Amino acid sequence: MGKKMKQEEKVVEKEVRKVMVDEAILESIEKETPKMKVITLSEISDKYGIRVSTAKLILKRLEEKGLIKLVSSDRRLKIWTGTKAEAAAS
């Protein structure tokens, strides 16, 4: 009979993302996102370490303020662009 090889268990670390957003993070999001060319929920979530649902609420508020503009919308993916990035491209 052949030898049995031990299989190493893979350890997957789960990242804990923030639900509540600090004022400092919120201010930096408001400052940086209008300059971005392409804005997605996953990009904001990864960059600032917040949940996607929280990022969705923040981007909705920024759109209402006029800091970002919705470019493309699908049932799964929404893409925004910053108003300052749009003005610089024109």
PDB file with one MODEL, atoms N, CA, C and O in Angstrom:
MODEL        1
ATOM      1  N   MET A   1       0.825  -1.175   0.000  1.00  0.00           N
ATOM      2  CA  MET A   1       0.000   0.000   0.000  1.00  0.00           C
ATOM      3  C   MET A   1       0.879   1.251   0.000  1.00  0.00           C
ATOM      4  O   MET A   1       2.001   1.244   0.507  1.00  0.00           O
ATOM      5  N   GLY A   2       0.337   2.326  -0.584  1.00  0.00           N
ATOM      6  CA  GLY A   2       1.069   3.584  -0.650  1.00  0.00           C
ATOM      7  C   GLY A   2       0.958   4.380   0.638  1.00  0.00           C
ATOM      8  O   GLY A   2       0.067   4.156   1.456  1.00  0.00           O
ATOM      9  N   LYS A   3       1.861   5.290   0.792  1.00  0.00           N
ATOM     10  CA  LYS A   3       1.842   6.147   1.969  1.00  0.00           C
ATOM     11  C   LYS A   3       0.756   7.197   1.817  1.00  0.00           C
ATOM     12  O   LYS A   3       0.519   7.706   0.721  1.00  0.00           O
ATOM     13  N   LYS A   4       0.118   7.509   2.892  1.00  0.00           N
ATOM     14  CA  LYS A   4      -0.863   8.584   2.878  1.00  0.00           C
ATOM     15  C   LYS A   4      -0.149   9.884   3.211  1.00  0.00           C
ATOM     16  O   LYS A   4       0.593   9.974   4.190  1.00  0.00           O
ATOM     17  N   MET A   5      -0.383  10.865   2.395  1.00  0.00           N
ATOM     18  CA  MET A   5       0.244  12.174   2.623  1.00  0.00           C
ATOM     19  C   MET A   5      -0.688  13.039   3.456  1.00  0.00           C
ATOM     20  O   MET A   5      -1.901  13.061   3.250  1.00  0.00           O
ATOM     21  N   LYS A   6      -0.100  13.735   4.383  1.00  0.00           N
ATOM     22  CA  LYS A   6      -0.902  14.653   5.178  1.00  0.00           C
ATOM     23  C   LYS A   6      -1.228  15.878   4.340  1.00  0.00           C
ATOM     24  O   LYS A   6      -0.358  16.464   3.695  1.00  0.00           O
ATOM     25  N   GLN A   7      -2.473  16.242   4.364  1.00  0.00           N
ATOM     26  CA  GLN A   7      -2.871  17.452   3.658  1.00  0.00           C
ATOM     27  C   GLN A   7      -2.885  18.604   4.656  1.00  0.00           C
ATOM     28  O   GLN A   7      -3.444  18.508   5.749  1.00  0.00           O
ATOM     29  N   GLU A   8      -2.265  19.670   4.249  1.00  0.00           N
ATOM     30  CA  GLU A   8      -2.242  20.840   5.110  1.00  0.00           C
ATOM     31  C   GLU A   8      -3.553  21.591   4.975  1.00  0.00           C
ATOM     32  O   GLU A   8      -4.069  21.772   3.872  1.00  0.00           O
ATOM     33  N   GLU A   9      -4.072  22.012   6.076  1.00  0.00           N
ATOM     34  CA  GLU A   9      -5.310  22.782   6.061  1.00  0.00           C
ATOM     35  C   GLU A   9      -4.992  24.224   5.714  1.00  0.00           C
ATOM     36  O   GLU A   9      -4.063  24.824   6.255  1.00  0.00           O
ATOM     37  N   LYS A  10      -5.774  24.762   4.809  1.00  0.00           N
ATOM     38  CA  LYS A  10      -5.589  26.156   4.429  1.00  0.00           C
ATOM     39  C   LYS A  10      -6.369  27.033   5.400  1.00  0.00           C
ATOM     40  O   LYS A  10      -7.551  26.809   5.660  1.00  0.00           O
ATOM     41  N   VAL A  11      -5.693  28.009   5.912  1.00  0.00           N
ATOM     42  CA  VAL A  11      -6.319  28.932   6.850  1.00  0.00           C
ATOM     43  C   VAL A  11      -6.747  30.170   6.070  1.00  0.00           C
ATOM     44  O   VAL A  11      -5.925  30.867   5.474  1.00  0.00           O
ATOM     45  N   VAL A  12      -8.029  30.421   6.088  1.00  0.00           N
ATOM     46  CA  VAL A  12      -8.567  31.575   5.392  1.00  0.00           C
ATOM     47  C   VAL A  12      -8.920  32.626   6.434  1.00  0.00           C
ATOM     48  O   VAL A  12      -9.741  32.398   7.322  1.00  0.00           O
ATOM     49  N   GLU A  13      -8.282  33.774   6.303  1.00  0.00           N
ATOM     50  CA  GLU A  13      -8.563  34.859   7.240  1.00  0.00           C
ATOM     51  C   GLU A  13      -9.690  35.713   6.674  1.00  0.00           C
ATOM     52  O   GLU A  13      -9.638  36.166   5.530  1.00  0.00           O
ATOM     53  N   LYS A  14     -10.687  35.915   7.483  1.00  0.00           N
ATOM     54  CA  LYS A  14     -11.832  36.707   7.068  1.00  0.00           C
ATOM     55  C   LYS A  14     -11.643  38.130   7.572  1.00  0.00           C
ATOM     56  O   LYS A  14     -11.395  38.363   8.755  1.00  0.00           O
ATOM     57  N   GLU A  15     -11.768  39.073   6.647  1.00  0.00           N
ATOM     58  CA  GLU A  15     -11.569  40.471   7.008  1.00  0.00           C
ATOM     59  C   GLU A  15     -12.861  41.038   7.594  1.00  0.00           C
ATOM     60  O   GLU A  15     -13.936  40.887   7.015  1.00  0.00           O
ATOM     61  N   VAL A  16     -12.744  41.670   8.711  1.00  0.00           N
ATOM     62  CA  VAL A  16     -13.897  42.292   9.349  1.00  0.00           C
ATOM     63  C   VAL A  16     -13.961  43.735   8.893  1.00  0.00           C
ATOM     64  O   VAL A  16     -13.043  44.516   9.143  1.00  0.00           O
ATOM     65  N   ARG A  17     -15.042  44.084   8.227  1.00  0.00           N
ATOM     66  CA  ARG A  17     -15.191  45.444   7.707  1.00  0.00           C
ATOM     67  C   ARG A  17     -16.079  46.260   8.640  1.00  0.00           C
ATOM     68  O   ARG A  17     -16.918  45.721   9.363  1.00  0.00           O
ATOM     69  N   LYS A  18     -15.874  47.555   8.604  1.00  0.00           N
ATOM     70  CA  LYS A  18     -16.598  48.456   9.500  1.00  0.00           C
ATOM     71  C   LYS A  18     -18.018  48.701   9.006  1.00  0.00           C
ATOM     72  O   LYS A  18     -18.259  48.818   7.804  1.00  0.00           O
ATOM     73  N   VAL A  19     -18.946  48.778   9.941  1.00  0.00           N
ATOM     74  CA  VAL A  19     -20.319  49.131   9.626  1.00  0.00           C
ATOM     75  C   VAL A  19     -20.525  50.618   9.844  1.00  0.00           C
ATOM     76  O   VAL A  19     -21.146  51.304   9.032  1.00  0.00           O
ATOM     77  N   MET A  20     -19.995  51.100  10.949  1.00  0.00           N
ATOM     78  CA  MET A  20     -20.094  52.516  11.262  1.00  0.00           C
ATOM     79  C   MET A  20     -18.854  53.223  10.722  1.00  0.00           C
ATOM     80  O   MET A  20     -17.739  52.712  10.827  1.00  0.00           O
ATOM     81  N   VAL A  21     -19.062  54.387  10.149  1.00  0.00           N
ATOM     82  CA  VAL A  21     -17.975  55.123   9.510  1.00  0.00           C
ATOM     83  C   VAL A  21     -17.606  56.327  10.368  1.00  0.00           C
ATOM     84  O   VAL A  21     -18.482  57.059  10.829  1.00  0.00           O
ATOM     85  N   ASP A  22     -16.308  56.531  10.583  1.00  0.00           N
ATOM     86  CA  ASP A  22     -15.829  57.690  11.330  1.00  0.00           C
ATOM     87  C   ASP A  22     -15.987  58.947  10.475  1.00  0.00           C
ATOM     88  O   ASP A  22     -16.094  58.873   9.251  1.00  0.00           O
ATOM     89  N   GLU A  23     -15.999  60.075  11.129  1.00  0.00           N
ATOM     90  CA  GLU A  23     -16.077  61.356  10.421  1.00  0.00           C
ATOM     91  C   GLU A  23     -14.856  61.577   9.540  1.00  0.00           C
ATOM     92  O   GLU A  23     -14.969  62.142   8.452  1.00  0.00           O
ATOM     93  N   ALA A  24     -13.692  61.135  10.002  1.00  0.00           N
ATOM     94  CA  ALA A  24     -12.464  61.311   9.220  1.00  0.00           C
ATOM     95  C   ALA A  24     -12.525  60.510   7.920  1.00  0.00           C
ATOM     96  O   ALA A  24     -12.120  61.003   6.867  1.00  0.00           O
ATOM     97  N   ILE A  25     -13.024  59.291   7.989  1.00  0.00           N
ATOM     98  CA  ILE A  25     -13.156  58.462   6.781  1.00  0.00           C
ATOM     99  C   ILE A  25     -14.178  59.066   5.842  1.00  0.00           C
ATOM    100  O   ILE A  25     -13.960  59.103   4.631  1.00  0.00           O
ATOM    101  N   LEU A  26     -15.290  59.538   6.382  1.00  0.00           N
ATOM    102  CA  LEU A  26     -16.337  60.141   5.565  1.00  0.00           C
ATOM    103  C   LEU A  26     -15.834  61.395   4.853  1.00  0.00           C
ATOM    104  O   LEU A  26     -16.153  61.620   3.686  1.00  0.00           O
ATOM    105  N   GLU A  27     -15.054  62.205   5.553  1.00  0.00           N
ATOM    106  CA  GLU A  27     -14.489  63.409   4.940  1.00  0.00           C
ATOM    107  C   GLU A  27     -13.500  63.066   3.834  1.00  0.00           C
ATOM    108  O   GLU A  27     -13.475  63.727   2.796  1.00  0.00           O
ATOM    109  N   SER A  28     -12.686  62.038   4.050  1.00  0.00           N
ATOM    110  CA  SER A  28     -11.728  61.651   3.010  1.00  0.00           C
ATOM    111  C   SER A  28     -12.433  61.062   1.795  1.00  0.00           C
ATOM    112  O   SER A  28     -11.977  61.249   0.667  1.00  0.00           O
ATOM    113  N   ILE A  29     -13.538  60.355   2.011  1.00  0.00           N
ATOM    114  CA  ILE A  29     -14.317  59.834   0.878  1.00  0.00           C
ATOM    115  C   ILE A  29     -14.907  60.994   0.086  1.00  0.00           C
ATOM    116  O   ILE A  29     -14.858  60.997  -1.144  1.00  0.00           O
ATOM    117  N   GLU A  30     -15.463  61.979   0.786  1.00  0.00           N
ATOM    118  CA  GLU A  30     -16.046  63.148   0.110  1.00  0.00           C
ATOM    119  C   GLU A  30     -14.991  63.959  -0.626  1.00  0.00           C
ATOM    120  O   GLU A  30     -15.291  64.583  -1.644  1.00  0.00           O
ATOM    121  N   LYS A  31     -13.766  63.961  -0.129  1.00  0.00           N
ATOM    122  CA  LYS A  31     -12.693  64.732  -0.737  1.00  0.00           C
ATOM    123  C   LYS A  31     -12.104  64.026  -1.960  1.00  0.00           C
ATOM    124  O   LYS A  31     -11.789  64.676  -2.957  1.00  0.00           O
ATOM    125  N   GLU A  32     -11.954  62.693  -1.890  1.00  0.00           N
ATOM    126  CA  GLU A  32     -11.257  61.952  -2.932  1.00  0.00           C
ATOM    127  C   GLU A  32     -12.149  61.446  -4.064  1.00  0.00           C
ATOM    128  O   GLU A  32     -11.699  61.395  -5.208  1.00  0.00           O
ATOM    129  N   THR A  33     -13.389  61.075  -3.786  1.00  0.00           N
ATOM    130  CA  THR A  33     -14.228  60.471  -4.828  1.00  0.00           C
ATOM    131  C   THR A  33     -14.578  61.418  -5.982  1.00  0.00           C
ATOM    132  O   THR A  33     -14.645  60.940  -7.114  1.00  0.00           O
ATOM    133  N   PRO A  34     -14.803  62.706  -5.785  1.00  0.00           N
ATOM    134  CA  PRO A  34     -15.084  63.559  -6.941  1.00  0.00           C
ATOM    135  C   PRO A  34     -13.930  63.646  -7.932  1.00  0.00           C
ATOM    136  O   PRO A  34     -14.139  64.027  -9.084  1.00  0.00           O
ATOM    137  N   LYS A  35     -12.718  63.302  -7.509  1.00  0.00           N
ATOM    138  CA  LYS A  35     -11.554  63.351  -8.396  1.00  0.00           C
ATOM    139  C   LYS A  35     -11.355  62.048  -9.160  1.00  0.00           C
ATOM    140  O   LYS A  35     -10.565  62.001 -10.103  1.00  0.00           O
ATOM    141  N   MET A  36     -12.059  60.990  -8.768  1.00  0.00           N
ATOM    142  CA  MET A  36     -11.869  59.675  -9.378  1.00  0.00           C
ATOM    143  C   MET A  36     -12.616  59.575 -10.704  1.00  0.00           C
ATOM    144  O   MET A  36     -13.710  60.120 -10.853  1.00  0.00           O
ATOM    145  N   LYS A  37     -12.014  58.871 -11.668  1.00  0.00           N
ATOM    146  CA  LYS A  37     -12.647  58.690 -12.962  1.00  0.00           C
ATOM    147  C   LYS A  37     -13.726  57.620 -12.913  1.00  0.00           C
ATOM    148  O   LYS A  37     -14.804  57.800 -13.480  1.00  0.00           O
ATOM    149  N   VAL A  38     -13.448  56.514 -12.243  1.00  0.00           N
ATOM    150  CA  VAL A  38     -14.395  55.400 -12.142  1.00  0.00           C
ATOM    151  C   VAL A  38     -14.586  55.057 -10.669  1.00  0.00           C
ATOM    152  O   VAL A  38     -13.619  54.844  -9.938  1.00  0.00           O
ATOM    153  N   ILE A  39     -15.846  55.007 -10.244  1.00  0.00           N
ATOM    154  CA  ILE A  39     -16.169  54.716  -8.852  1.00  0.00           C
ATOM    155  C   ILE A  39     -17.159  53.553  -8.835  1.00  0.00           C
ATOM    156  O   ILE A  39     -18.208  53.610  -9.476  1.00  0.00           O
ATOM    157  N   THR A  40     -16.815  52.505  -8.097  1.00  0.00           N
ATOM    158  CA  THR A  40     -17.721  51.376  -7.904  1.00  0.00           C
ATOM    159  C   THR A  40     -17.837  51.090  -6.418  1.00  0.00           C
ATOM    160  O   THR A  40     -17.021  51.549  -5.619  1.00  0.00           O
ATOM    161  N   LEU A  41     -18.864  50.323  -6.056  1.00  0.00           N
ATOM    162  CA  LEU A  41     -19.073  49.987  -4.657  1.00  0.00           C
ATOM    163  C   LEU A  41     -17.916  49.169  -4.098  1.00  0.00           C
ATOM    164  O   LEU A  41     -17.458  49.422  -2.983  1.00  0.00           O
ATOM    165  N   SER A  42     -17.446  48.200  -4.858  1.00  0.00           N
ATOM    166  CA  SER A  42     -16.372  47.346  -4.359  1.00  0.00           C
ATOM    167  C   SER A  42     -15.064  48.116  -4.200  1.00  0.00           C
ATOM    168  O   SER A  42     -14.279  47.830  -3.296  1.00  0.00           O
ATOM    169  N   GLU A  43     -14.834  49.075  -5.061  1.00  0.00           N
ATOM    170  CA  GLU A  43     -13.613  49.879  -4.974  1.00  0.00           C
ATOM    171  C   GLU A  43     -13.599  50.702  -3.688  1.00  0.00           C
ATOM    172  O   GLU A  43     -12.586  50.746  -2.989  1.00  0.00           O
ATOM    173  N   ILE A  44     -14.706  51.345  -3.379  1.00  0.00           N
ATOM    174  CA  ILE A  44     -14.807  52.153  -2.158  1.00  0.00           C
ATOM    175  C   ILE A  44     -14.739  51.242  -0.925  1.00  0.00           C
ATOM    176  O   ILE A  44     -14.090  51.576   0.066  1.00  0.00           O
ATOM    177  N   SER A  45     -15.404  50.108  -0.996  1.00  0.00           N
ATOM    178  CA  SER A  45     -15.410  49.165   0.115  1.00  0.00           C
ATOM    179  C   SER A  45     -14.010  48.641   0.415  1.00  0.00           C
ATOM    180  O   SER A  45     -13.614  48.571   1.578  1.00  0.00           O
ATOM    181  N   ASP A  46     -13.264  48.276  -0.608  1.00  0.00           N
ATOM    182  CA  ASP A  46     -11.905  47.767  -0.409  1.00  0.00           C
ATOM    183  C   ASP A  46     -10.947  48.852   0.058  1.00  0.00           C
ATOM    184  O   ASP A  46     -10.112  48.614   0.931  1.00  0.00           O
ATOM    185  N   LYS A  47     -11.064  50.025  -0.514  1.00  0.00           N
ATOM    186  CA  LYS A  47     -10.125  51.103  -0.214  1.00  0.00           C
ATOM    187  C   LYS A  47     -10.239  51.598   1.230  1.00  0.00           C
ATOM    188  O   LYS A  47      -9.227  51.887   1.868  1.00  0.00           O
ATOM    189  N   TYR A  48     -11.464  51.695   1.743  1.00  0.00           N
ATOM    190  CA  TYR A  48     -11.681  52.265   3.065  1.00  0.00           C
ATOM    191  C   TYR A  48     -12.026  51.230   4.135  1.00  0.00           C
ATOM    192  O   TYR A  48     -12.195  51.584   5.302  1.00  0.00           O
ATOM    193  N   GLY A  49     -12.132  49.946   3.749  1.00  0.00           N
ATOM    194  CA  GLY A  49     -12.402  48.892   4.721  1.00  0.00           C
ATOM    195  C   GLY A  49     -13.785  48.958   5.325  1.00  0.00           C
ATOM    196  O   GLY A  49     -13.959  48.677   6.511  1.00  0.00           O
ATOM    197  N   ILE A  50     -14.779  49.329   4.522  1.00  0.00           N
ATOM    198  CA  ILE A  50     -16.156  49.397   4.994  1.00  0.00           C
ATOM    199  C   ILE A  50     -16.993  48.369   4.239  1.00  0.00           C
ATOM    200  O   ILE A  50     -16.557  47.853   3.210  1.00  0.00           O
ATOM    201  N   ARG A  51     -18.163  48.073   4.728  1.00  0.00           N
ATOM    202  CA  ARG A  51     -19.043  47.114   4.073  1.00  0.00           C
ATOM    203  C   ARG A  51     -19.628  47.722   2.801  1.00  0.00           C
ATOM    204  O   ARG A  51     -19.714  48.942   2.654  1.00  0.00           O
ATOM    205  N   VAL A  52     -20.025  46.842   1.889  1.00  0.00           N
ATOM    206  CA  VAL A  52     -20.574  47.293   0.610  1.00  0.00           C
ATOM    207  C   VAL A  52     -21.889  48.033   0.824  1.00  0.00           C
ATOM    208  O   VAL A  52     -22.160  49.022   0.142  1.00  0.00           O
ATOM    209  N   SER A  53     -22.702  47.568   1.757  1.00  0.00           N
ATOM    210  CA  SER A  53     -23.977  48.239   2.026  1.00  0.00           C
ATOM    211  C   SER A  53     -23.754  49.653   2.554  1.00  0.00           C
ATOM    212  O   SER A  53     -24.515  50.564   2.228  1.00  0.00           O
ATOM    213  N   THR A  54     -22.724  49.840   3.362  1.00  0.00           N
ATOM    214  CA  THR A  54     -22.385  51.165   3.880  1.00  0.00           C
ATOM    215  C   THR A  54     -21.860  52.056   2.758  1.00  0.00           C
ATOM    216  O   THR A  54     -22.187  53.241   2.689  1.00  0.00           O
ATOM    217  N   ALA A  55     -21.041  51.473   1.880  1.00  0.00           N
ATOM    218  CA  ALA A  55     -20.522  52.225   0.735  1.00  0.00           C
ATOM    219  C   ALA A  55     -21.662  52.653  -0.194  1.00  0.00           C
ATOM    220  O   ALA A  55     -21.611  53.733  -0.781  1.00  0.00           O
ATOM    221  N   LYS A  56     -22.674  51.819  -0.324  1.00  0.00           N
ATOM    222  CA  LYS A  56     -23.827  52.138  -1.174  1.00  0.00           C
ATOM    223  C   LYS A  56     -24.560  53.368  -0.646  1.00  0.00           C
ATOM    224  O   LYS A  56     -24.945  54.247  -1.418  1.00  0.00           O
ATOM    225  N   LEU A  57     -24.750  53.426   0.666  1.00  0.00           N
ATOM    226  CA  LEU A  57     -25.419  54.581   1.265  1.00  0.00           C
ATOM    227  C   LEU A  57     -24.599  55.855   1.094  1.00  0.00           C
ATOM    228  O   LEU A  57     -25.145  56.917   0.792  1.00  0.00           O
ATOM    229  N   ILE A  58     -23.287  55.746   1.287  1.00  0.00           N
ATOM    230  CA  ILE A  58     -22.417  56.912   1.154  1.00  0.00           C
ATOM    231  C   ILE A  58     -22.427  57.427  -0.278  1.00  0.00           C
ATOM    232  O   ILE A  58     -22.521  58.635  -0.495  1.00  0.00           O
ATOM    233  N   LEU A  59     -22.330  56.531  -1.262  1.00  0.00           N
ATOM    234  CA  LEU A  59     -22.322  56.963  -2.665  1.00  0.00           C
ATOM    235  C   LEU A  59     -23.668  57.544  -3.082  1.00  0.00           C
ATOM    236  O   LEU A  59     -23.724  58.447  -3.917  1.00  0.00           O
ATOM    237  N   LYS A  60     -24.746  57.034  -2.509  1.00  0.00           N
ATOM    238  CA  LYS A  60     -26.073  57.589  -2.807  1.00  0.00           C
ATOM    239  C   LYS A  60     -26.170  59.034  -2.305  1.00  0.00           C
ATOM    240  O   LYS A  60     -26.731  59.896  -2.982  1.00  0.00           O
ATOM    241  N   ARG A  61     -25.619  59.290  -1.112  1.00  0.00           N
ATOM    242  CA  ARG A  61     -25.619  60.650  -0.559  1.00  0.00           C
ATOM    243  C   ARG A  61     -24.741  61.591  -1.381  1.00  0.00           C
ATOM    244  O   ARG A  61     -25.102  62.745  -1.612  1.00  0.00           O
ATOM    245  N   LEU A  62     -23.585  61.091  -1.822  1.00  0.00           N
ATOM    246  CA  LEU A  62     -22.695  61.919  -2.648  1.00  0.00           C
ATOM    247  C   LEU A  62     -23.338  62.247  -3.990  1.00  0.00           C
ATOM    248  O   LEU A  62     -23.124  63.328  -4.539  1.00  0.00           O
ATOM    249  N   GLU A  63     -24.122  61.315  -4.514  1.00  0.00           N
ATOM    250  CA  GLU A  63     -24.834  61.579  -5.772  1.00  0.00           C
ATOM    251  C   GLU A  63     -25.910  62.643  -5.577  1.00  0.00           C
ATOM    252  O   GLU A  63     -26.114  63.497  -6.441  1.00  0.00           O
ATOM    253  N   GLU A  64     -26.593  62.586  -4.443  1.00  0.00           N
ATOM    254  CA  GLU A  64     -27.615  63.591  -4.148  1.00  0.00           C
ATOM    255  C   GLU A  64     -27.003  64.979  -3.967  1.00  0.00           C
ATOM    256  O   GLU A  64     -27.618  65.982  -4.329  1.00  0.00           O
ATOM    257  N   LYS A  65     -25.790  65.037  -3.406  1.00  0.00           N
ATOM    258  CA  LYS A  65     -25.095  66.316  -3.235  1.00  0.00           C
ATOM    259  C   LYS A  65     -24.540  66.851  -4.543  1.00  0.00           C
ATOM    260  O   LYS A  65     -24.231  68.038  -4.645  1.00  0.00           O
ATOM    261  N   GLY A  66     -24.410  65.987  -5.551  1.00  0.00           N
ATOM    262  CA  GLY A  66     -23.888  66.412  -6.836  1.00  0.00           C
ATOM    263  C   GLY A  66     -22.383  66.273  -6.964  1.00  0.00           C
ATOM    264  O   GLY A  66     -21.787  66.815  -7.894  1.00  0.00           O
ATOM    265  N   LEU A  67     -21.758  65.550  -6.034  1.00  0.00           N
ATOM    266  CA  LEU A  67     -20.317  65.364  -6.092  1.00  0.00           C
ATOM    267  C   LEU A  67     -19.909  64.267  -7.075  1.00  0.00           C
ATOM    268  O   LEU A  67     -18.812  64.305  -7.633  1.00  0.00           O
ATOM    269  N   ILE A  68     -20.795  63.290  -7.284  1.00  0.00           N
ATOM    270  CA  ILE A  68     -20.542  62.228  -8.251  1.00  0.00           C
ATOM    271  C   ILE A  68     -21.762  62.069  -9.147  1.00  0.00           C
ATOM    272  O   ILE A  68     -22.857  62.519  -8.810  1.00  0.00           O
ATOM    273  N   LYS A  69     -21.559  61.422 -10.294  1.00  0.00           N
ATOM    274  CA  LYS A  69     -22.638  61.274 -11.265  1.00  0.00           C
ATOM    275  C   LYS A  69     -22.717  59.815 -11.696  1.00  0.00           C
ATOM    276  O   LYS A  69     -21.694  59.198 -11.994  1.00  0.00           O
ATOM    277  N   LEU A  70     -23.940  59.254 -11.732  1.00  0.00           N
ATOM    278  CA  LEU A  70     -24.142  57.875 -12.157  1.00  0.00           C
ATOM    279  C   LEU A  70     -23.964  57.781 -13.662  1.00  0.00           C
ATOM    280  O   LEU A  70     -24.636  58.485 -14.415  1.00  0.00           O
ATOM    281  N   VAL A  71     -23.058  56.910 -14.106  1.00  0.00           N
ATOM    282  CA  VAL A  71     -22.763  56.757 -15.531  1.00  0.00           C
ATOM    283  C   VAL A  71     -23.507  55.568 -16.106  1.00  0.00           C
ATOM    284  O   VAL A  71     -24.149  55.677 -17.150  1.00  0.00           O
ATOM    285  N   SER A  72     -23.422  54.431 -15.426  1.00  0.00           N
ATOM    286  CA  SER A  72     -24.034  53.205 -15.908  1.00  0.00           C
ATOM    287  C   SER A  72     -24.649  52.464 -14.729  1.00  0.00           C
ATOM    288  O   SER A  72     -24.086  52.426 -13.634  1.00  0.00           O
ATOM    289  N   SER A  73     -25.810  51.878 -14.975  1.00  0.00           N
ATOM    290  CA  SER A  73     -26.487  51.172 -13.908  1.00  0.00           C
ATOM    291  C   SER A  73     -27.025  49.849 -14.439  1.00  0.00           C
ATOM    292  O   SER A  73     -27.609  49.780 -15.521  1.00  0.00           O
ATOM    293  N   ASP A  74     -26.814  48.816 -13.656  1.00  0.00           N
ATOM    294  CA  ASP A  74     -27.297  47.492 -13.958  1.00  0.00           C
ATOM    295  C   ASP A  74     -27.925  46.981 -12.669  1.00  0.00           C
ATOM    296  O   ASP A  74     -27.845  47.651 -11.639  1.00  0.00           O
ATOM    297  N   ARG A  75     -28.538  45.828 -12.706  1.00  0.00           N
ATOM    298  CA  ARG A  75     -29.125  45.338 -11.460  1.00  0.00           C
ATOM    299  C   ARG A  75     -28.060  44.900 -10.472  1.00  0.00           C
ATOM    300  O   ARG A  75     -28.325  44.830  -9.273  1.00  0.00           O
ATOM    301  N   ARG A  76     -26.853  44.604 -10.955  1.00  0.00           N
ATOM    302  CA  ARG A  76     -25.768  44.178 -10.086  1.00  0.00           C
ATOM    303  C   ARG A  76     -24.677  45.222  -9.905  1.00  0.00           C
ATOM    304  O   ARG A  76     -24.088  45.318  -8.828  1.00  0.00           O
ATOM    305  N   LEU A  77     -24.403  45.995 -10.925  1.00  0.00           N
ATOM    306  CA  LEU A  77     -23.245  46.889 -10.913  1.00  0.00           C
ATOM    307  C   LEU A  77     -23.672  48.311 -11.244  1.00  0.00           C
ATOM    308  O   LEU A  77     -24.409  48.551 -12.200  1.00  0.00           O
ATOM    309  N   LYS A  78     -23.198  49.236 -10.442  1.00  0.00           N
ATOM    310  CA  LYS A  78     -23.411  50.657 -10.714  1.00  0.00           C
ATOM    311  C   LYS A  78     -22.046  51.303 -10.830  1.00  0.00           C
ATOM    312  O   LYS A  78     -21.135  51.004 -10.057  1.00  0.00           O
ATOM    313  N   ILE A  79     -21.911  52.184 -11.794  1.00  0.00           N
ATOM    314  CA  ILE A  79     -20.643  52.875 -12.019  1.00  0.00           C
ATOM    315  C   ILE A  79     -20.894  54.372 -11.969  1.00  0.00           C
ATOM    316  O   ILE A  79     -21.769  54.894 -12.660  1.00  0.00           O
ATOM    317  N   TRP A  80     -20.109  55.056 -11.140  1.00  0.00           N
ATOM    318  CA  TRP A  80     -20.190  56.497 -11.022  1.00  0.00           C
ATOM    319  C   TRP A  80     -18.897  57.104 -11.528  1.00  0.00           C
ATOM    320  O   TRP A  80     -17.896  56.408 -11.696  1.00  0.00           O
ATOM    321  N   THR A  81     -18.923  58.402 -11.768  1.00  0.00           N
ATOM    322  CA  THR A  81     -17.722  59.154 -12.056  1.00  0.00           C
ATOM    323  C   THR A  81     -17.767  60.431 -11.246  1.00  0.00           C
ATOM    324  O   THR A  81     -18.836  60.951 -10.925  1.00  0.00           O
ATOM    325  N   GLY A  82     -16.596  60.919 -10.925  1.00  0.00           N
ATOM    326  CA  GLY A  82     -16.530  62.151 -10.142  1.00  0.00           C
ATOM    327  C   GLY A  82     -16.800  63.353 -11.014  1.00  0.00           C
ATOM    328  O   GLY A  82     -16.434  63.347 -12.189  1.00  0.00           O
ATOM    329  N   THR A  83     -17.420  64.374 -10.489  1.00  0.00           N
ATOM    330  CA  THR A  83     -17.732  65.557 -11.274  1.00  0.00           C
ATOM    331  C   THR A  83     -16.475  66.346 -11.613  1.00  0.00           C
ATOM    332  O   THR A  83     -16.408  66.967 -12.674  1.00  0.00           O
ATOM    333  N   LYS A  84     -15.480  66.334 -10.735  1.00  0.00           N
ATOM    334  CA  LYS A  84     -14.233  67.048 -11.028  1.00  0.00           C
ATOM    335  C   LYS A  84     -13.414  66.303 -12.085  1.00  0.00           C
ATOM    336  O   LYS A  84     -12.746  66.927 -12.909  1.00  0.00           O
ATOM    337  N   ALA A  85     -13.468  64.971 -12.059  1.00  0.00           N
ATOM    338  CA  ALA A  85     -12.758  64.176 -13.068  1.00  0.00           C
ATOM    339  C   ALA A  85     -13.417  64.341 -14.430  1.00  0.00           C
ATOM    340  O   ALA A  85     -12.739  64.359 -15.457  1.00  0.00           O
ATOM    341  N   GLU A  86     -14.738  64.460 -14.436  1.00  0.00           N
ATOM    342  CA  GLU A  86     -15.492  64.648 -15.677  1.00  0.00           C
ATOM    343  C   GLU A  86     -15.169  66.015 -16.290  1.00  0.00           C
ATOM    344  O   GLU A  86     -15.031  66.139 -17.507  1.00  0.00           O
ATOM    345  N   ALA A  87     -15.050  67.038 -15.436  1.00  0.00           N
ATOM    346  CA  ALA A  87     -14.740  68.383 -15.931  1.00  0.00           C
ATOM    347  C   ALA A  87     -13.305  68.458 -16.461  1.00  0.00           C
ATOM    348  O   ALA A  87     -13.041  69.181 -17.421  1.00  0.00           O
ATOM    349  N   ALA A  88     -12.385  67.724 -15.849  1.00  0.00           N
ATOM    350  CA  ALA A  88     -11.001  67.720 -16.281  1.00  0.00           C
ATOM    351  C   ALA A  88     -10.832  66.988 -17.613  1.00  0.00           C
ATOM    352  O   ALA A  88      -9.948  67.327 -18.400  1.00  0.00           O
ATOM    353  N   ALA A  89     -11.670  65.995 -17.863  1.00  0.00           N
ATOM    354  CA  ALA A  89     -11.581  65.218 -19.114  1.00  0.00           C
ATOM    355  C   ALA A  89     -12.143  66.000 -20.291  1.00  0.00           C
ATOM    356  O   ALA A  89     -11.750  65.771 -21.435  1.00  0.00           O
ATOM    357  N   SER A  90     -13.047  66.908 -20.020  1.00  0.00           N
ATOM    358  CA  SER A  90     -13.681  67.670 -21.104  1.00  0.00           C
ATOM    359  C   SER A  90     -12.808  68.766 -21.644  1.00  0.00           C
ATOM    360  O   SER A  90     -13.214  69.486 -22.557  1.00  0.00           O
TER     361      SER A  90
ENDMDL
END
